[in-house]
C-alpha cells in the first residue's frame, strides 16, 4: 500500500479576481467550506449558503475575519423552491452580478436496498439531485443574459457500485446526466456547466455519519493510501470556474486516485 502525504496548500493566483460566486452547503469543514475559502483566496466575492443557520453564521464569521467585505451568507434549503429563488436574488443584491455557482448540496446515508424506505430514497434524491436541478435552473435564469459558470458536485459512486448507496449513487449519476444535458442547452447563453466527481474527501462530518470500518476500507482502495483533503477537490472546482477551463463544458472530472 502506497502512503503519500497530502501536499502543501496551493496559494492563490488571482484566478477568480472580480468574480462573484454562490456556493451551496458551504458551512463547515467539507468540500463546500473548502471551496468558499479557495474562491476567496483566488480573489472572488462569495455568497455562502447552507440549511443550518447557526453553522452558516459561524463559518461566515470565520471567513469574514480573513476576507473582510468579500463574504456574505444566506440560509437556503435546496429542497424549497422559494428559498432557492431568494438565494439568487440575494446574490445579485449583495454583489450586483452572478458569475459562478457551485452546487455542492447533497445528502448521503447508508441503507441496504431491501430495507430502504421510500422516505429515505426520496430525501436523498430531493436534496442531491432535485436541489442541484433547482439551483441550476435558478442560476441559468440569471446567467442567460450575462454568461457564467456552474460547477456541480457529483461522486465516483455515480460510476462505481457501492453497497448501501443505491439512493446516493442514483442521485449522483443523475447529477452527471443533468450536467451534460444542461451544458448543451446553456452553451447558447455562453454558460459553461461541468461537474467534479470526488472519491473520498475526509472531513469531521463524514467520519460521524459513516459506519465503523467503512472509511478504512474505502481509503485502502485509494492509490495514494489516503483520502483527499477537501481543498484538493476545491482546487479542481477553482479550475473549472476559471478561464483555464474555457473550452470545457458538459464534462465530469474525476477527483480520485482509486485503483481496482
JOHU-V58705 format. One record per pair of residues at least 6 apart in sequence whose C-alpha atoms are under 8 Angstrom apart, sorted by the first residue. I is the first residue (numbers start at 1). J is the second residue. Records with the same first field share a line. If there is no record, write none. Layout:
I = J / J
//
This chain:
1 = 220 / 223 / 224 / 225
2 = 223 / 224 / 225
3 = 224 / 225 / 226
4 = 224 / 225 / 226
5 = 226
6 = 228 / 229
9 = 231
11 = 41
12 = 38 / 41 / 42 / 43
13 = 41 / 42
14 = 41 / 42 / 43
15 = 42 / 43 / 238 / 242 / 243
16 = 39 / 42 / 43 / 44 / 238 / 241 / 242
17 = 42 / 43 / 44
18 = 43 / 44 / 45
19 = 43 / 44 / 45 / 98 / 99 / 100
20 = 44 / 45 / 46 / 47 / 95 / 97 / 98 / 99 / 100
21 = 44 / 45 / 46 / 47 / 98 / 99 / 100 / 101 / 102
22 = 46 / 47 / 48 / 49 / 88 / 91 / 98 / 100 / 101 / 102
23 = 32 / 35 / 36 / 46 / 47 / 48 / 49 / 101 / 102 / 103 / 104
24 = 32 / 48 / 49 / 50 / 76 / 102 / 103 / 104 / 105
25 = 32 / 33 / 48 / 49 / 50 / 51 / 104 / 105 / 106
26 = 32 / 33 / 34 / 35 / 36 / 48 / 49 / 50 / 56 / 104
27 = 33 / 48 / 49 / 50 / 52 / 55 / 56 / 58 / 59 / 60
28 = 55 / 56 / 59
29 = 203 / 204 / 205 / 230
30 = 201 / 202 / 203 / 204 / 205 / 230
31 = 104 / 201 / 230 / 231 / 233 / 234
32 = 104 / 105 / 234
34 = 230 / 231 / 234
35 = 230 / 231 / 233 / 234 / 235 / 237 / 238
36 = 46 / 48
37 = 63
38 = 231 / 234 / 235 / 238
39 = 45 / 46 / 238
40 = 46 / 67 / 70
44 = 70
45 = 70 / 71 / 95
46 = 70 / 71 / 72
47 = 71 / 72 / 73 / 74 / 91
48 = 56 / 60 / 71 / 72 / 73 / 74
49 = 56 / 73 / 74 / 75 / 76 / 87
50 = 56 / 74 / 75 / 76 / 77
51 = 75 / 76 / 77 / 78
52 = 75
53 = 75
56 = 73 / 75
57 = 73
60 = 71 / 72 / 73
63 = 71
64 = 70 / 71
72 = 94
74 = 87 / 90
75 = 83 / 87
76 = 83 / 84 / 87
77 = 83 / 84
78 = 84 / 105 / 127 / 131 / 132 / 134 / 135
79 = 126 / 127 / 130 / 131
81 = 134
84 = 134 / 135 / 138
85 = 138
88 = 138 / 139
91 = 97 / 98
92 = 98
98 = 142 / 143 / 148
99 = 143 / 147 / 148 / 149
100 = 148 / 149 / 150 / 151 / 241
101 = 139 / 149 / 150 / 151
102 = 150 / 151 / 152 / 153
103 = 132 / 135 / 136 / 150 / 151 / 152 / 153
104 = 132 / 152 / 153
105 = 127 / 128 / 131 / 132 / 153
106 = 124 / 127 / 128 / 129 / 131
107 = 123 / 124 / 127 / 128 / 168
108 = 124 / 165 / 168
109 = 124 / 165 / 168 / 209 / 210
110 = 164 / 165 / 210 / 211
111 = 164 / 165
112 = 163 / 164 / 165 / 166
113 = 164 / 166
120 = 167
121 = 167
124 = 167 / 168 / 171
125 = 167 / 168 / 170 / 171
128 = 168 / 171 / 172 / 175
129 = 171 / 172 / 174 / 175
132 = 152 / 175
133 = 178
136 = 150
139 = 150
140 = 186 / 191
143 = 189 / 191
144 = 186 / 189 / 190 / 191
145 = 189
146 = 189 / 190
147 = 189 / 190 / 191
148 = 190 / 191 / 192
149 = 191 / 192 / 193 / 241
150 = 191 / 192 / 193 / 194 / 241
151 = 193 / 194 / 195 / 196 / 237 / 240 / 241
152 = 175 / 179 / 193 / 194 / 195 / 196
153 = 175 / 195 / 196 / 197 / 198
154 = 172 / 173 / 175 / 176 / 195 / 196 / 197 / 198 / 252
155 = 169 / 172 / 173 / 196 / 197 / 198 / 199
156 = 197 / 198 / 199 / 254 / 256
157 = 165 / 168 / 169 / 172 / 173 / 199
158 = 169 / 170 / 171 / 172 / 173 / 174 / 176
159 = 169 / 173
161 = 169
176 = 195 / 252
179 = 193 / 194 / 195 / 250 / 251 / 252
180 = 193 / 194 / 249 / 250 / 251
181 = 250
182 = 193 / 250
183 = 191 / 192 / 193 / 194 / 249 / 250
184 = 250
186 = 192 / 193
192 = 246 / 248 / 249 / 250
193 = 249 / 250 / 251
194 = 240 / 248 / 249 / 250 / 251 / 252 / 253
195 = 250 / 251 / 252 / 253
196 = 233 / 236 / 237 / 252 / 253 / 254 / 255
197 = 252 / 253 / 254 / 255 / 256
198 = 233 / 254 / 255 / 256
199 = 228 / 254 / 255 / 256 / 257 / 258
200 = 218 / 219 / 227 / 228 / 256
201 = 227 / 228 / 229 / 230 / 233
202 = 227 / 228 / 229 / 230
203 = 229 / 230
207 = 215
219 = 225 / 226 / 227
220 = 226
221 = 258 / 259 / 260
222 = 256 / 257 / 258 / 259
223 = 257 / 258 / 259
224 = 257
228 = 256
233 = 255
236 = 255
239 = 245
240 = 248
//
